[in-house]
Amino acid sequence: MIAVVTGASSGFGQEYVRQFDSRGYDEIWVIARRKERLEALSSEVKTPLRPIAMDLSRSESIGMFAELLEQEKPQIHALVNASGFGYFDAFTEQPLEDALNMVDLNDKALISLCYLCIPYMKKGSEIYNIASSSAFQPVPYIGVYAATKAFVLSFSRSLNQELRKKGIKVLAVCPHWTKTEFFDRADKKNGVITNYNFYTDKTAVVRNSLRHMEKGKDVSLTSLNLKAQVLAATLLPKKLVMKIWLNQQHL
């Protein structure tokens, strides 16, 4: 019995590997571009890791992973889709390549991993898809990223319903700002987004998502602050929500 974790070289993916270490998996397949990071993670956990270095935004990588599954035919108990990135800037100021790559990695790769792994899952298996608190509202200057995460949220909830008969659960994990390497890539211009109001802790995000999965929830929100913000973003007119956001950021 194995777990598959994408984006495992840092951030939430890495934290899932650490917290999965006590679950008794025979092996955890860890996927990311940086093989050296994946190999270094092996020294932090007792569970054997299989480093799989690939860029999931590339179709050839998805094909390689499909071939690996066909060869190994593993029993997958948990899939964590934690690969992804964001970009902070006006849409017209972003490189088109980066905007499209966000869709490729945040959405297309996630769809592909779910589609490929589900046939190797049995009753009791779990899928954790990392979305975001931004999935609940349109977010100017993070527009493409927020839209990709809105897709993850909607897709995860619908997939959870489809897989109920098979006994496979799907959870959309929706963290708020979290201090990870995400910011190194997202905020290249250093200062487009200036007000982060509050942060969530990645250890708590992952721990709570495991608890929410056990309870059969389809969305995981970490804190009362975040739940209140999501409730407001859901109930208030979207134009007002965006205006408040822009005022907070002085944009």
PyMOL commands that set and color helices and strands:
alter all, ss='L'
color gray80, all
select helices_A, chain A and resi 11-20+35-44+59-72+91-93+96-120+133-136+143-162+164-166+182-186+202-214+224-235+238-249
alter helices_A, ss='H'
color red, helices_A
select strands_A, chain A and resi 2-6+27-32+49-53+76-81+126-130+169-173+219-220
alter strands_A, ss='S'
color yellow, strands_A
deselect
rebuild
show_as cartoon
